[in-house]
Amino acid sequence: MTPKRHDHGNKAAPDANKIINTQSTINILLTIYSDDFIRSESIEMLQADIVALEHRQKTLECEILEASRNLQSNEQFIHYLKSRALFVREQIEILRQQANASYH
């Protein structure tokens, strides 16, 4: 009589390892995709904020020009508008740096 081999346990272990490895690979890929998606979404949000601030900056520049032409405008108001415009410019620069850092 020839001895019989019982390989039932040996086949199941490699198959289970393949499933676990495949699931791990899928999880890693999903995490990478998710991180890239979040990064690109945040960059898009930063760019939208930059556009909105650039619009606000142009509006302030127009208000400054109009106030400077108007003889009845007081210097404090013009100074206030200029300080707001400077603040907006600084915020634009900060957001641009954040977007650049997020992109790289």
C-alpha positions in Angstrom: 0.0 0.0 0.0 1.1 3.5 -0.8 0.8 6.1 1.8 -1.8 8.8 1.1 -0.9 12.5 1.3 -3.3 14.9 3.0 -2.7 18.3 1.5 -6.0 19.9 2.5 -4.5 22.2 5.0 -1.6 23.2 2.8 -3.8 24.5 0.0 -6.0 26.6 2.2 -3.1 28.5 3.8 -1.6 29.9 0.6 -5.1 30.9 -0.7 -5.8 32.7 2.5 -2.5 34.5 2.3 -3.2 35.5 -1.2 -6.5 37.0 -0.2 -5.0 38.9 2.8 -2.2 40.2 0.6 -4.6 41.2 -2.1 -6.8 43.0 0.4 -3.8 44.7 1.9 -2.7 45.9 -1.6 -6.2 47.2 -2.3 -6.3 49.0 1.1 -2.9 50.6 0.3 -4.0 51.7 -3.1 -7.3 53.1 -1.8 -5.3 55.1 0.9 -3.0 56.5 -1.7 -5.9 57.4 -4.0 -7.8 58.9 -1.1 -4.8 61.0 0.0 -4.2 62.2 -3.6 -7.9 63.1 -3.9 -7.9 65.0 -0.7 -4.7 66.8 -1.7 -6.1 67.8 -5.1 -9.4 68.8 -3.5 -7.7 71.0 -1.0 -5.5 72.6 -3.7 -8.7 73.3 -5.7 -10.2 74.9 -2.6 -7.1 77.0 -2.0 -7.2 78.1 -5.6 -10.9 79.1 -5.3 -10.0 81.1 -2.2 -7.2 82.8 -4.0 -9.5 83.8 -6.9 -12.0 85.2 -4.4 -9.3 87.2 -2.6 -8.0 88.5 -5.9 -11.5 89.7 -6.7 -11.7 91.3 -3.3 -8.3 93.0 -3.9 -9.4 94.5 -7.2 -12.6 95.7 -5.5 -10.6 97.4 -2.7 -8.2 99.0 -5.3 -11.2 100.4 -7.1 -12.6 101.7 -3.8 -9.2 103.3 -2.9 -9.1 105.0 -6.3 -12.6 106.3 -6.0 -12.0 107.5 -2.4 -8.8 109.2 -3.5 -10.7 111.1 -6.3 -13.5 112.1 -3.9 -12.5 115.3 -2.1 -14.9 114.6 0.7 -13.2 111.2 1.6 -11.2 111.4 4.8 -7.6 110.2 5.0 -8.5 107.7 7.7 -11.0 105.9 5.5 -8.4 105.7 2.6 -5.8 104.4 5.1 -8.3 101.8 6.3 -9.0 100.7 2.7 -5.2 100.5 2.0 -4.6 98.4 5.1 -7.4 96.0 4.0 -5.9 95.7 0.6 -2.5 94.9 2.1 -4.1 92.3 4.4 -5.8 90.7 1.4 -2.5 90.6 -0.6 -0.8 89.0 2.3 -3.5 86.4 2.6 -3.2 85.6 -1.2 0.5 85.1 -0.7 0.0 82.7 2.2 -2.6 80.7 0.3 -0.3 80.5 -2.8 2.5 79.2 -0.6 0.1 76.6 1.0 -1.1 75.5 -2.5 2.5 75.2 -3.7 3.5 73.2 -0.6 0.4 70.9 -1.0 1.2 70.4 -4.7 4.8 69.3 -4.2 
